[in-house]
């Protein structure tokens, strides 16, 4: 948070003024992008630090969320008046098509004189379309991070971040990360103790361990465009534990190792070795969740040894194989979250 913004938020709290937060919503909005942060701010009010929440949509009135539920009583940006913080919620269509002019205009109107501008999930696409994230670091849902980076090359997309701030802009990852974002905003405004009390009340992490990578999948990357690389990728995915050294893969598709490296960089944006490691890591994750031991997962995924597997987990997921399995294998766990 920029010093001027932080001091402005603190002065509002000290004066007892209610902080106004405008949520940008629209037909197709993801409900949890709105309800998650809103509940955090509501809990803040119960602790004596109130926020006034205002729903803003391009035309006002009712909007229908992606799950079919209706948000009523939304206002236009002009009718909403000034707000202290803007939260642009996300929705699948924001990443699938160009953001419509009405939504851009409403967002621009609300953010023009706002001290803090934030987004949840694909709400970052709205801010990026307006040019507000140019030259800034930002994040979005891991599945859409590559699309955001490709569509808006001036934005420094950080796909592993749960939320990230750059100046008075704060963007957050997918869906439930809006809760993490709101807790960070409350901490900025009222201190860590208040945010921690809210996290305990909602039974969520104050700061969740690891980043988005632990939820993503290397195999979700777009398929290669050229036939040789497409067939090679398919063979690696089919048997990650086989010999996939650079010379072996190059011989498989009858190209030189140097040319194969160029193909990987051009079409997949990475090196052959890094891509193979991510595929093996994905396989190891599935094996762990199926009940394999760390040793078995390392062997059958092609990573080889326990130590190699642990290093891959630490490097890419910022966690350990054992912790990963305990957090994702079942909903029946009882480990303390706070």
MONOR-V632521 format. One record per backbone hydrogen bond with DSSP energy under -0.5 kcal/mol. CO is the residue of the C=O (numbers start at 0). NH is the residue of the N-H. E is the energy in kcal/mol with one decimal. If there is no record, write none. Layout:
co:CO nh:NH e:E
co:CO nh:NH e:E
This chain:
co:1 nh:5 e:-2.6
co:2 nh:6 e:-2.5
co:3 nh:7 e:-1.7
co:4 nh:8 e:-2.4
co:5 nh:9 e:-2.4
co:6 nh:10 e:-2.2
co:7 nh:11 e:-1.7
co:8 nh:12 e:-1.9
co:9 nh:13 e:-2.5
co:10 nh:14 e:-1.9
co:11 nh:15 e:-0.7
co:11 nh:16 e:-1.5
co:12 nh:15 e:-0.9
co:18 nh:51 e:-2.7
co:19 nh:83 e:-2.1
co:19 nh:84 e:-1.8
co:20 nh:22 e:-0.6
co:20 nh:53 e:-2.7
co:21 nh:23 e:-0.6
co:21 nh:86 e:-2.8
co:22 nh:24 e:-0.7
co:22 nh:55 e:-3.3
co:23 nh:88 e:-1.7
co:25 nh:28 e:-2.0
co:28 nh:30 e:-0.6
co:28 nh:65 e:-2.7
co:29 nh:32 e:-1.1
co:29 nh:33 e:-0.6
co:30 nh:33 e:-1.5
co:30 nh:34 e:-3.1
co:31 nh:35 e:-1.8
co:33 nh:37 e:-2.1
co:34 nh:38 e:-2.1
co:35 nh:39 e:-1.7
co:36 nh:40 e:-2.3
co:37 nh:41 e:-2.2
co:38 nh:42 e:-2.5
co:39 nh:43 e:-1.7
co:40 nh:44 e:-1.6
co:41 nh:45 e:-1.6
co:42 nh:46 e:-0.9
co:43 nh:46 e:-0.7
co:43 nh:48 e:-2.4
co:44 nh:47 e:-1.7
co:49 nh:18 e:-1.2
co:50 nh:52 e:-0.6
co:51 nh:20 e:-3.1
co:53 nh:22 e:-3.3
co:53 nh:55 e:-0.5
co:54 nh:74 e:-2.8
co:55 nh:24 e:-3.2
co:60 nh:73 e:-2.0
co:62 nh:64 e:-0.6
co:62 nh:70 e:-2.9
co:63 nh:27 e:-3.3
co:64 nh:67 e:-1.8
co:68 nh:64 e:-3.1
co:69 nh:71 e:-0.6
co:70 nh:62 e:-2.4
co:73 nh:60 e:-2.4
co:74 nh:56 e:-2.3
co:75 nh:79 e:-1.9
co:76 nh:80 e:-0.9
co:77 nh:80 e:-0.5
co:83 nh:115 e:-1.2
co:84 nh:21 e:-2.7
co:85 nh:87 e:-0.5
co:85 nh:117 e:-2.8
co:86 nh:23 e:-2.6
co:86 nh:88 e:-0.8
co:87 nh:119 e:-2.5
co:89 nh:29 e:-3.0
co:90 nh:93 e:-1.5
co:90 nh:94 e:-0.5
co:91 nh:94 e:-1.4
co:91 nh:95 e:-0.7
co:92 nh:96 e:-1.6
co:99 nh:103 e:-1.9
co:100 nh:104 e:-3.0
co:101 nh:105 e:-2.2
co:102 nh:106 e:-2.2
co:103 nh:107 e:-2.8
co:104 nh:108 e:-2.6
co:105 nh:109 e:-2.0
co:106 nh:110 e:-2.3
co:107 nh:111 e:-1.5
co:110 nh:113 e:-1.5
co:115 nh:85 e:-2.3
co:116 nh:169 e:-2.3
co:117 nh:87 e:-2.4
co:118 nh:171 e:-1.2
co:119 nh:122 e:-2.3
co:120 nh:123 e:-1.4
co:121 nh:124 e:-1.7
co:121 nh:125 e:-0.5
co:122 nh:125 e:-0.9
co:122 nh:126 e:-1.4
co:123 nh:127 e:-2.6
co:124 nh:128 e:-2.3
co:125 nh:129 e:-1.5
co:126 nh:131 e:-2.0
co:126 nh:132 e:-0.6
co:127 nh:130 e:-1.4
co:130 nh:133 e:-0.9
co:132 nh:135 e:-2.5
co:135 nh:155 e:-3.0
co:137 nh:157 e:-3.0
co:140 nh:143 e:-1.6
co:140 nh:144 e:-0.8
co:141 nh:144 e:-0.6
co:143 nh:147 e:-2.5
co:144 nh:148 e:-2.4
co:145 nh:149 e:-2.4
co:146 nh:150 e:-2.7
co:147 nh:151 e:-2.1
co:151 nh:154 e:-2.1
co:153 nh:134 e:-2.9
co:154 nh:156 e:-1.3
co:155 nh:137 e:-2.2
co:156 nh:158 e:-0.6
co:157 nh:160 e:-1.3
co:159 nh:211 e:-2.2
co:161 nh:172 e:-3.1
co:163 nh:170 e:-2.5
co:165 nh:168 e:-1.5
co:167 nh:116 e:-2.7
co:168 nh:165 e:-2.9
co:169 nh:118 e:-1.7
co:170 nh:163 e:-2.7
co:171 nh:120 e:-0.5
co:172 nh:120 e:-1.8
co:173 nh:176 e:-2.1
co:174 nh:177 e:-2.1
co:175 nh:178 e:-1.8
co:175 nh:179 e:-0.7
co:176 nh:180 e:-2.5
co:177 nh:181 e:-2.4
co:178 nh:182 e:-2.4
co:179 nh:183 e:-2.0
co:180 nh:184 e:-2.0
co:181 nh:185 e:-2.6
co:182 nh:186 e:-2.3
co:183 nh:187 e:-2.1
co:184 nh:188 e:-2.2
co:185 nh:189 e:-3.4
co:185 nh:190 e:-0.5
co:186 nh:190 e:-1.8
co:190 nh:194 e:-1.6
co:191 nh:195 e:-2.7
co:192 nh:196 e:-2.1
co:193 nh:197 e:-2.0
co:194 nh:198 e:-2.4
co:195 nh:199 e:-2.3
co:196 nh:200 e:-2.2
co:197 nh:201 e:-2.5
co:198 nh:202 e:-0.7
co:198 nh:203 e:-2.2
co:199 nh:202 e:-0.6
co:210 nh:213 e:-0.9
co:211 nh:214 e:-2.5
co:211 nh:215 e:-1.0
co:216 nh:219 e:-1.5
co:217 nh:220 e:-1.4
co:225 nh:229 e:-2.3
co:226 nh:230 e:-2.6
co:227 nh:231 e:-1.9
co:228 nh:232 e:-2.7
co:229 nh:233 e:-2.0
co:230 nh:234 e:-1.8
co:231 nh:235 e:-2.2
co:232 nh:236 e:-2.5
co:233 nh:237 e:-1.7
co:234 nh:238 e:-1.4
co:238 nh:241 e:-1.6
co:241 nh:243 e:-0.8
co:244 nh:248 e:-2.7
co:245 nh:249 e:-2.5
co:246 nh:250 e:-2.3
co:247 nh:251 e:-1.9
co:248 nh:252 e:-1.4
co:249 nh:254 e:-2.3
co:250 nh:253 e:-0.8
co:255 nh:259 e:-2.5
co:256 nh:260 e:-2.2
co:257 nh:261 e:-1.9
co:258 nh:262 e:-2.4
co:259 nh:263 e:-2.4
co:260 nh:264 e:-2.2
co:261 nh:265 e:-2.6
co:262 nh:266 e:-2.8
co:263 nh:267 e:-2.3
co:263 nh:268 e:-0.9
co:263 nh:269 e:-1.1
co:264 nh:268 e:-0.6
co:270 nh:274 e:-2.3
co:271 nh:275 e:-2.6
co:272 nh:276 e:-2.2
co:273 nh:277 e:-2.0
co:274 nh:278 e:-2.3
co:275 nh:279 e:-2.6
co:276 nh:280 e:-2.3
co:277 nh:281 e:-2.4
co:278 nh:282 e:-2.2
co:279 nh:283 e:-2.6
co:280 nh:284 e:-2.4
co:281 nh:285 e:-2.0
co:282 nh:286 e:-2.4
co:283 nh:287 e:-2.5
co:284 nh:288 e:-2.0
co:285 nh:289 e:-1.4
co:286 nh:291 e:-2.4
co:287 nh:290 e:-1.3
co:292 nh:296 e:-2.8
co:293 nh:297 e:-2.4
co:294 nh:298 e:-2.1
co:295 nh:299 e:-2.8
co:296 nh:300 e:-1.4
co:297 nh:301 e:-0.7
co:297 nh:302 e:-0.9
co:297 nh:303 e:-2.3
co:298 nh:301 e:-0.7
co:302 nh:304 e:-1.4
co:304 nh:308 e:-2.2
co:305 nh:309 e:-2.7
co:306 nh:310 e:-2.4
co:307 nh:311 e:-2.1
co:308 nh:312 e:-2.4
co:309 nh:313 e:-2.5
co:310 nh:314 e:-2.6
co:311 nh:315 e:-2.5
co:312 nh:316 e:-2.3
co:312 nh:317 e:-0.9
co:312 nh:318 e:-0.9
co:313 nh:317 e:-0.6
co:319 nh:323 e:-2.6
co:320 nh:324 e:-2.3
co:321 nh:325 e:-2.1
co:322 nh:326 e:-1.7
co:323 nh:327 e:-1.9
co:324 nh:328 e:-2.2
co:329 nh:332 e:-0.6
